[in-house]
Amino acid sequence: MSFIDILQAVLSSLISLFSFLSSHKVENLLMLTCDGSYESKVVGISVGRKEKIQRMDRLDGPANIMIVSDLDFTMVDHDDPENLALLRFNALWEAYYRHNSLLVFSTGRSPTIYRELRKQKPLLTPDITIMSVGTEITYGESMEPDDGWKQYLDRKWNREIVVEETAKFPELVLQSETEQRPHKVSFYLEKEKASKVIEALSKCLEKLELDVKIIYSNGIAVDILPQAAGKGRALEFLLEKLKTDGLKPLNTLVCGDSGNDAELFGVPEVYGVLVSNALEELVQWYAENARGNPQIIHATDRCAAGIMQAIGNFSLGPNVSPRDISDLMFKRKILSPGHVVVMFYLFYERWRRGEVENSEPNIQNLRSILHPTGNFVHPSGVDRPMHQSIDTIVQLFGDKRGIDYRIWVDRMSFAEVSLSSWLVKFDKWELSGNELQGCSTKVLMNSKVDAPDELTWVHLHQTWLNGSGGKDDMPWFI
């Protein structure tokens, strides 16, 4: 058998392994050790998703960092129509943190309007979602609820009595039905009337021996919850659960901008950041309770940029987003498949936006990442050589100039499946104007024979995500 025959046989075996891993849902994660080497961790095959999520076994060990962030005007800047800070955070997280850390969204939004926000903004998929001002905890993409938390909140909570008593205060205007939850009753209340009404309501509920708390935030929103609820208590519950399972994060960073985030900063042993655009109510709380605390800062940057600032301030890890790097050459001394993927798609985005030089070195740079004989299974199911896609992309330089064209990746995971071969899985999203398409992506990468510290894509397989694909006016190239 010739060398070429052997090589083809090895490649065929790897692709078969790739297909097996994909079809059997292997949760294989690569852990970066403290000495800079990589250790492959196999979690298991065909483990029930709910059990797996609620045991939080994805990392098979404590998270390096757990970021717990509010959404509106903390992670998401509604005054930034291009979502630049959010996209910068996304690239940072998927390149450096997704494989060994946890992302938690802690929001006052109910599940309904949280899902609406996900359709409107390029939000990553969190590992854990705390919603409805800390009254609901869910896990993973499927948002499996934590039944233990529900049962805990049921104690000394009588929603019917809360609704009955609040009806006696005409100043309280009920929020929409979607915001009324099993352990949360929500109203609007004018700022000028807030202090007097909340004081009277508190005394009323106290006389009835109801163990509740009233949270006023954003200068208009009133939430009535069980005393045991709230963003801070939900985080404490979550940290205790992780600790019991031997998975307590090495570091936790909480991030917020409004009054209902204040509880987060009171959780013991966490780092905290008020983003620069934090509301007066939270800034006042900070001045009265935390100004001398070196573990809590008031950032000088807005929203997601302030979160990245805090990561650097507390030396929790890399805080320079790949989107802030001008030279996107795909070379690193230590193999990191996730970083390679992020950098490749950023270069591709900039190529089509005409933001890099249309030069032979850049064209060769684009070609170098894909194996000359590699194959690409298009989301439509058509199998084609990778070089055909690159030939087409080269001709598309600047075709998205002046258009809101962005690419980001989500849910990155990777594993060394054999010597010098990596299986990488992620979701790739592409926005062009108002058109958004996404695909589930699997890549088989090999280290280069002549440059072992560099990776080349050997096999790329994409399938449309729900609601994506088949749009003739938005071709899909890679």
C-alpha positions in Angstrom: 0.0 0.0 0.0 1.4 3.4 -1.0 1.8 6.3 1.4 -1.1 8.1 -0.3 -3.3 5.0 0.2 -2.4 4.9 3.9 -3.1 8.6 4.3 -6.5 8.3 2.7 -7.3 5.3 4.9 -6.4 7.3 8.0 -8.5 10.2 6.8 -11.4 8.0 6.1 -11.1 6.5 9.6 -11.1 9.9 11.2 -14.1 11.0 9.3 -15.9 7.9 10.4 -14.9 8.7 14.0 -16.2 12.2 13.4 -19.6 10.9 12.3 -19.7 8.5 15.2 -18.9 11.2 17.8 -21.5 13.5 16.2 -24.3 10.9 16.0 -23.7 9.6 19.6 -23.5 13.1 21.1 -20.1 12.7 22.8 -19.5 15.5 25.2 -15.8 15.7 24.9 -14.1 18.8 26.2 -10.5 20.0 26.0 -9.1 21.4 29.2 -6.1 23.8 29.2 -3.8 22.9 32.1 -1.8 25.3 34.1 1.5 24.4 32.4 0.0 25.3 29.0 -0.6 21.7 27.8 -4.0 20.3 26.9 -5.8 17.5 28.5 -8.8 15.7 26.8 -11.8 15.0 29.0 -14.5 12.6 28.0 -17.7 13.2 29.8 -19.8 10.4 28.4 -21.9 9.1 25.5 -25.7 9.4 25.2 -26.2 10.7 28.7 -29.7 12.0 29.3 -29.6 15.8 28.6 -31.6 16.9 31.5 -29.6 14.8 34.0 -26.3 16.0 32.4 -27.3 19.7 32.5 -28.6 19.6 36.0 -25.5 17.9 37.3 -23.6 20.5 35.3 -21.1 17.9 34.1 -20.2 19.7 30.9 -16.9 20.8 32.3 -16.1 17.7 34.3 -14.6 20.0 36.9 -14.8 23.5 38.4 -15.2 26.3 36.0 -12.2 28.5 35.6 -14.5 31.5 35.7 -18.3 31.9 36.0 -19.6 35.2 34.6 -23.1 36.1 35.9 -24.5 39.0 34.0 -27.6 41.0 33.8 -28.8 41.5 30.2 -30.5 44.9 29.4 -27.9 47.7 29.5 -25.3 45.3 31.0 -24.5 42.6 28.5 -26.8 44.2 25.9 -26.4 47.8 25.0 -29.7 48.9 23.5 -28.1 52.2 22.4 -25.6 50.3 20.3 -27.5 49.4 17.1 -24.5 47.5 15.7 -24.0 45.5 18.9 -20.3 46.0 18.6 -19.5 45.6 22.3 -21.6 42.4 22.5 -20.0 41.0 19.5 -16.5 41.7 21.0 -17.5 39.9 24.1 -18.9 36.9 22.1 -15.6 36.5 20.3 -13.6 36.7 23.5 -15.8 34.1 25.2 -15.9 31.6 22.4 -12.1 31.9 21.7 -10.9 31.7 25.3 -13.5 30.7 27.8 -16.3 28.6 26.5 -14.4 25.3 26.9 -13.6 25.7 30.6 -16.0 28.3 32.0 -19.6 29.0 32.7 -21.8 31.8 31.3 -24.9 32.8 33.3 -27.5 35.3 32.3 -29.4 36.8 35.3 -32.2 38.9 34.1 -35.5 40.4 35.3 -37.0 39.3 32.0 -39.5 36.4 32.0 -38.8 33.4 29.7 -41.1 34.9 27.1 -39.4 38.2 26.7 -36.0 36.7 27.2 -36.6 34.6 24.2 -37.7 37.7 22.3 -34.4 39.4 23.1 -32.5 36.4 21.8 -34.2 36.8 18.5 -33.3 40.5 18.4 -29.7 40.5 19.6 -26.6 38.3 18.9 -26.6 36.7 22.4 -24.6 33.6 23.1 -26.3 30.6 24.5 -25.7 30.6 28.3 -25.0 27.5 30.4 -27.5 28.7 33.0 -30.3 31.3 32.9 -31.7 33.0 35.9 -34.9 34.8 35.0 -37.8 36.8 36.5 -35.6 38.6 39.0 -34.1 35.4 40.4 -37.3 33.4 40.7 -36.5 30.9 37.9 -33.3 29.0 37.2 -32.9 26.9 34.0 -30.1 25.0 32.4 -28.7 24.8 28.9 -30.2 25.6 25.6 -33.3 23.7 26.3 -33.8 25.7 29.5 -34.5 22.8 31.8 -36.0 24.2 35.1 -34.5 23.6 38.5 -37.3 22.0 40.4 -35.4 22.2 43.7 -35.4 26.0 43.4 -39.1 26.1 42.7 -39.9 24.0 45.8 -37.6 26.2 47.9 -39.4 29.3 46.9 -42.9 27.9 47.7 -42.3 28.1 51.4 -44.1 31.1 53.0 -45.3 32.3 49.6 -48.9 33.0 48.8 -49.3 34.6 45.5 -53.1 35.0 45.8 -52.8 37.1 48.9 -50.1 39.3 47.3 -52.3 39.9 44.3 -55.3 40.7 46.5 -53.4 43.2 48.7 -51.6 45.0 45.9 -55.0 45.6 44.2 -55.7 48.0 47.0 -53.0 50.4 45.7 -54.2 52.2 42.5 -50.7 53.6 42.0 -49.5 50.1 41.1 -50.1 49.3 37.4 -49.8 45.6 36.5 -47.1 44.8 34.0 -48.0 42.5 31.0 -49.3 39.0 31.6 -46.0 37.5 30.4 -44.2 39.2 33.4 -46.5 37.7 36.0 -44.8 34.5 37.1 -45.5 31.8 39.8 -43.1 33.5 42.2 -43.2 37.1 41.0 -45.9 39.8 40.8 -44.8 42.8 38.8 -46.0 46.4 38.5 -45.1 49.8 37.1 -44.9 52.6 39.7 -44.0 56.2 39.1 -40.7 57.2 40.7 -42.2 60.2 42.6 -44.7 57.9 44.3 -42.4 54.9 44.8 -41.1 55.5 48.3 -44.5 56.2 50.0 -46.3 53.3 48.2 -43.6 50.7 48.8 -43.4 51.6 52.5 -47.2 51.3 52.9 -47.3 48.0 50.9 -44.5 46.5 53.0 -46.3 47.2 56.2 -49.5 45.7 54.8 -47.8 42.5 53.7 -45.8 42.2 56.9 -49.0 42.4 59.0 -50.3 39.4 57.0 -47.0 37.5 58.0 -46.0 37.1 54.4 -42.3 36.5 53.9 -41.8 38.6 50.8 -39.4 41.2 49.4 -40.2 44.2 47.2 -37.6 45.3 44.6 -37.8 48.7 42.9 -35.6 49.1 39.8 -35.1 51.2 36.7 -37.0 54.0 38.3 -40.3 52.4 37.4 -40.5 48.6 38.0 -41.8 47.0 41.1 -41.3 43.2 41.7 -42.8 41.4 44.6 -41.0 38.1 45.3 -40.7 35.5 48.0 -38.1 36.6 50.6 -35.9 33.7 49.6 -35.8 34.8 45.9 -33.9 37.5 44.1 -30.8 37.5 41.9 -28.5 37.3 44.8 -30.2 34.4 46.5 -30.6 32.5 43.3 -26.8 32.9 42.7 -26.1 31.7 46.3 -28.3 28.7 45.7 -26.5 27.9 42.4 -23.0 28.3 44.0 -24.0 26.0 46.9 -25.3 23.4 44.4 -22.0 23.6 42.4 -20.0 23.4 45.6 -21.9 20.3 46.7 -21.1 18.6 43.4 -17.4 19.6 43.7 -17.9 22.1 40.8 -17.7 25.5 42.6 -16.1 27.9 40.1 -12.5 29.1 40.8 -13.7 32.7 40.2 -17.1 34.3 39.9 -17.7 37.7 38.3 -21.1 39.4 38.7 -22.2 42.3 36.4 -25.1 44.7 36.6 -26.5 48.2 36.0 -29.7 48.6 38.0 -31.3 48.2 41.5 -32.3 44.6 41.0 -28.7 43.7 40.5 -27.5 45.0 43.9 -28.1 41.6 45.5 -25.5 40.0 43.2 -22.7 42.2 44.6 -23.5 41.1 48.2 -22.9 37.4 47.4 -19.7 36.4 49.4 -16.4 35.9 47.5 -17.5 37.2 44.1 -15.9 39.9 42.0 -18.3 42.5 40.8 -18.6 45.2 38.1 -21.1 48.0 37.7 -20.9 49.0 34.1 -20.2 52.7 33.4 -23.8 53.3 32.4 -25.2 52.0 35.7 -28.3 53.7 36.9 -28.3 56.1 39.8 -30.0 53.6 42.1 -27.1 51.1 41.8 -24.4 53.8 41.9 -25.9 55.0 45.1 -25.9 51.5 46.5 -22.2 51.1 45.5 -21.3 54.4 47.2 -23.0 53.4 50.4 -22.0 49.7 50.6 -19.1 48.8 48.4 -16.9 51.7 47.5 -14.0 50.5 49.7 -14.4 46.9 48.5 -11.4 46.1 46.1 -13.4 43.2 44.6 -16.1 45.5 43.2 -15.4 48.2 40.6 -17.4 50.8 38.7 -16.2 50.4 35.1 -15.3 53.2 32.8 -16.7 51.3 29.8 -20.3 50.6 28.9 -22.1 47.3 29.0 -20.2 44.3 27.6 -17.1 46.4 27.2 -17.2 47.1 31.0 -17.4 43.4 31.6 -14.3 42.8 29.6 -12.6 45.7 31.5 -13.4 43.9 34.8 -12.0 40.6 33.6 -8.7 42.4 33.0 -8.9 44.5 36.2 -9.2 41.4 38.3 -6.7 39.4 36.3 -9.3 36.6 35.7 -8.0 35.8 32.2 -7.6 37.2 28.7 -9.7 40.4 28.2 -8.6 41.5 24.7 -11.3 40.4 22.2 -10.2 38.8 18.9 -12.3 41.6 17.4 -9.8 44.1 18.8 -6.9 42.4 17.0 -5.9 43.9 13.7 -3.6 41.1 12.5 -5.8 38.0 12.1 -3.1 35.5 11.0 -4.1 32.1 12.1 -0.8 31.1 13.8 -0.4 30.3 17.5 2.3 28.5 19.5 -0.3 26.5 21.4 -3.0 24.7 19.6 -6.5 26.1 20.4 -9.1 25.0 17.9 -11.7 27.4 19.3 -9.4 30.4 18.8 -8.7 29.2 15.3 -12.4 29.1 14.4 -13.1 32.5 15.8 -10.1 34.1 14.0 -11.0 32.5 10.7 -14.6 33.7 10.6 -13.5 37.2 11.8 -11.0 37.3 8.8 -13.8 36.1 6.5 -16.1 38.8 7.8 -13.5 41.5 7.3 -12.7 40.2 3.9 -16.2 40.6 2.7 -16.6 43.9 4.4 -13.5 45.1 2.6 -11.7 45.9 5.9 -8.5 44.0 5.2 -6.1 44.4 2.3 -6.9 42.5 -0.9 -3.4 41.1 -1.2 -1.8 37.9 -2.2 -0.5 37.3 1.4 -4.0 37.6 2.7 -5.4 35.3 0.1 -2.8 32.7 0.9 -3.6 33.3 4.6 -7.3 32.5 3.8 -6.3 29.4 1.9 -3.8 28.1 4.5 -6.4 27.3 7.0 -8.2 24.8 4.7 -6.6 21.5 3.6 -6.0 21.4 -0.2 -7.9 18.1 -0.5 -10.5 18.9 2.3 -14.2 18.6 1.7 -17.1 20.7 2.7 -20.7 19.4 3.2 -22.8 22.4 2.5 -26.0 22.9 4.7 -28.0 22.0 1.6 -26.3 18.5 1.7 -24.1 19.0 -1.3 -20.5 17.7 -0.8 -17.9 19.8 -2.5 -14.1 20.5 -2.3 -13.2 23.2 0.2 -11.0 25.0 -2.3 -14.1 25.7 -4.4 -15.6 27.8 -1.6 -12.3 29.6 -1.1 -12.0 30.4 -4.8 -15.5 31.9 -4.7 -14.8 33.8 -1.5 -11.7 35.4 -3.0 -13.9 36.9 -5.7 -16.3 38.3 -3.0 -13.8 40.8 -1.5 -15.7 43.9 -0.3 -19.1 42.7 -1.5 -20.6 43.5 2.0 -19.0 46.9 2.2 -21.4 49.4 3.7 -23.8 46.6 4.9 -24.4 45.5 8.4 -22.6 42.2 7.9 -21.4 40.2 10.9 -20.4 36.7 11.8 -20.3 35.1 15.2 -20.0 31.6 16.6 -21.7 30.1 19.7 -21.6 26.9 21.8 -18.0 26.1 20.9 -16.7 22.7 22.1 -13.6 20.7 20.9 -11.7 17.5 21.7 -8.6 15.8 20.6 -10.1 12.6 19.0 -6.8 11.1 17.9 -3.1 12.2 17.8 -2.9 15.6 16.3 -6.6 15.5 15.2 -9.4 17.6 16.7 -13.2 17.5 16.5 -14.7 21.0 16.8 -18.4 21.7 17.1 -20.2 25.1 17.2 -23.0 27.1 15.8 -22.1 29.7 13.1 -24.4 32.8 12.7 -24.2 35.2 9.7 -26.1 38.5 9.6 -26.4 40.4 6.4 -28.6 43.5 6.7 -31.8 42.2 8.2 -31.3 38.6 7.1 -30.0 36.1 9.7 -28.9 32.5 9.0 -27.3 30.0 11.2 -26.0 26.5 10.9 -24.7 23.8 13.2 -21.1 23.2 12.3 -18.6 20.3 12.8 -15.0 20.5 11.7 -12.3 17.9 11.7 -8.9 19.6 12.1 -5.4 18.2 11.8 -2.1 19.7 12.8 0.1 20.5 9.8 2.9 18.1 9.0 5.3 21.0 8.3 4.0 23.2 11.1 2.7 21.1 14.1 1.6 24.2 16.0 -0.8 25.1 13.2 -4.2 23.6 12.3 -5.8 22.8 9.0 -9.4 22.1 8.4 -9.8 18.7 6.8 -13.6 18.1 6.9 -16.4 20.7 7.4 -20.0 19.6 7.8 -22.8 22.1 8.2 -26.6 21.7 8.7 -29.2 24.5 8.9 -30.4 25.5 12.3 -34.2 25.7 12.8 -35.6 28.6 10.8 -32.4 29.1 8.7 -31.4 28.2 5.2 -32.9 28.1 1.8 -32.9 31.9 1.2 -31.8 32.5 -2.4 -30.9 36.1 -1.7 -28.3 35.2 0.9 -25.9 32.6 -0.4 -23.9 30.5 2.0 -20.2 29.8 1.3 -18.5 28.3 4.3 
